[in-house]
Amino acid sequence: MNTLLAPQRPSGVPDTLRLPSRHTHITVLDRLALRIGLRLLLWSTRTGRLTDDRPRHTAAFRRQETTALRERAHRREALLLAPRA
């Protein structure tokens, strides 16, 4: 293609890149949508806690459960042995 025969533009910027108007104000709805989109992207790329070290998490859960059972049993015994007025 001969570029000398192509239509010449004085600015050198193609018409397809020119915008009819520029909006400098971003609406609250657009900001909210962008924040939600960013949070979803970050959330979707995280690694799951349980997939990292399943045996360690299982052991920690069992320890928490046994501790809670012991504390409940201790409270139950303390309530039964406490003097009633």
LUMNU-129130 format. One record per residue (C-alpha): z, x, y negated; residue in three letters. Coordinates in nm, 4 decimals, always signed. Layout:
<sites>
(site (Z, X, Y), 'Ala'),
...
</sites>
This chain:
<sites>
(site (+0.0000, +0.0000, +0.0000), 'Met'),
(site (-0.0905, +0.1292, -0.3397), 'Asn'),
(site (+0.2219, +0.1153, -0.5579), 'Thr'),
(site (+0.0190, +0.1519, -0.8739), 'Leu'),
(site (-0.1259, -0.1938, -0.8181), 'Leu'),
(site (+0.2114, -0.3591, -0.7515), 'Ala'),
(site (+0.3623, -0.5637, -1.0347), 'Pro'),
(site (+0.5824, -0.3459, -1.2509), 'Gln'),
(site (+0.9255, -0.4595, -1.3729), 'Arg'),
(site (+1.0650, -0.3123, -1.6911), 'Pro'),
(site (+1.4222, -0.2826, -1.5608), 'Ser'),
(site (+1.3329, -0.1310, -1.2276), 'Gly'),
(site (+1.5710, -0.3739, -1.0494), 'Val'),
(site (+1.3989, -0.6147, -0.8105), 'Pro'),
(site (+1.4314, -0.9828, -0.8932), 'Asp'),
(site (+1.5995, -1.0504, -0.5615), 'Thr'),
(site (+1.9001, -0.8398, -0.6657), 'Leu'),
(site (+1.9467, -1.0121, -0.9985), 'Arg'),
(site (+2.2054, -1.2841, -1.0006), 'Leu'),
(site (+2.1591, -1.5795, -1.2342), 'Pro'),
(site (+2.5247, -1.5667, -1.3418), 'Ser'),
(site (+2.8386, -1.3776, -1.2589), 'Arg'),
(site (+3.1591, -1.5589, -1.1759), 'His'),
(site (+3.4552, -1.3386, -1.2557), 'Thr'),
(site (+3.7160, -1.6038, -1.1718), 'His'),
(site (+3.8267, -1.6287, -0.8091), 'Ile'),
(site (+3.9772, -1.9641, -0.7210), 'Thr'),
(site (+4.3141, -2.0028, -0.5535), 'Val'),
(site (+4.1447, -2.1553, -0.2513), 'Leu'),
(site (+3.9188, -1.8510, -0.2130), 'Asp'),
(site (+4.2157, -1.6153, -0.2393), 'Arg'),
(site (+4.4060, -1.8162, +0.0191), 'Leu'),
(site (+4.1067, -1.8149, +0.2541), 'Ala'),
(site (+4.0695, -1.4375, +0.2161), 'Leu'),
(site (+4.4390, -1.3782, +0.2875), 'Arg'),
(site (+4.4315, -1.6031, +0.5940), 'Ile'),
(site (+4.1182, -1.4308, +0.7187), 'Gly'),
(site (+4.2735, -1.0872, +0.6729), 'Leu'),
(site (+4.5925, -1.1915, +0.8535), 'Arg'),
(site (+4.3875, -1.3322, +1.1420), 'Leu'),
(site (+4.1882, -1.0106, +1.1694), 'Leu'),
(site (+4.5050, -0.8011, +1.1723), 'Leu'),
(site (+4.6701, -1.0333, +1.4234), 'Trp'),
(site (+4.3711, -1.0274, +1.6570), 'Ser'),
(site (+4.3624, -0.6476, +1.6728), 'Thr'),
(site (+4.7312, -0.5954, +1.7550), 'Arg'),
(site (+4.8431, -0.4846, +2.0969), 'Thr'),
(site (+5.0659, -0.7181, +2.2840), 'Gly'),
(site (+5.4297, -0.6147, +2.3235), 'Arg'),
(site (+5.4395, -0.7065, +2.6898), 'Leu'),
(site (+5.1221, -0.5215, +2.7783), 'Thr'),
(site (+5.2624, -0.1924, +2.6477), 'Asp'),
(site (+5.5478, -0.1450, +2.8894), 'Asp'),
(site (+5.6119, -0.4481, +3.1084), 'Arg'),
(site (+5.8869, -0.2920, +3.3280), 'Pro'),
(site (+6.0872, -0.1846, +3.0228), 'Arg'),
(site (+6.0659, -0.5328, +2.8713), 'His'),
(site (+6.1617, -0.6940, +3.2017), 'Thr'),
(site (+6.4690, -0.4735, +3.2313), 'Ala'),
(site (+6.5712, -0.5455, +2.8713), 'Ala'),
(site (+6.5325, -0.9205, +2.9272), 'Phe'),
(site (+6.7466, -0.9048, +3.2418), 'Arg'),
(site (+7.0159, -0.7070, +3.0571), 'Arg'),
(site (+7.0223, -0.9663, +2.7786), 'Gln'),
(site (+7.0499, -1.2502, +3.0287), 'Glu'),
(site (+7.3355, -1.0904, +3.2240), 'Thr'),
(site (+7.5185, -1.0091, +2.9004), 'Thr'),
(site (+7.4829, -1.3682, +2.7823), 'Ala'),
(site (+7.6111, -1.4986, +3.1181), 'Leu'),
(site (+7.9132, -1.2654, +3.1070), 'Arg'),
(site (+7.9945, -1.3691, +2.7497), 'Glu'),
(site (+7.9678, -1.7386, +2.8415), 'Arg'),
(site (+8.1961, -1.6891, +3.1401), 'Ala'),
(site (+8.4462, -1.4996, +2.9256), 'His'),
(site (+8.4500, -1.7747, +2.6613), 'Arg'),
(site (+8.4900, -2.0400, +2.9290), 'Arg'),
(site (+8.7895, -1.8560, +3.0781), 'Glu'),
(site (+8.9399, -1.7978, +2.7341), 'Ala'),
(site (+8.9150, -2.1689, +2.6545), 'Leu'),
(site (+9.0759, -2.2662, +2.9844), 'Leu'),
(site (+9.3622, -2.0185, +2.9461), 'Leu'),
(site (+9.4270, -2.0919, +2.5770), 'Ala'),
(site (+9.7398, -2.2964, +2.5139), 'Pro'),
(site (+9.6742, -2.6513, +2.4049), 'Arg'),
(site (+9.8748, -2.8063, +2.1270), 'Ala'),
</sites>
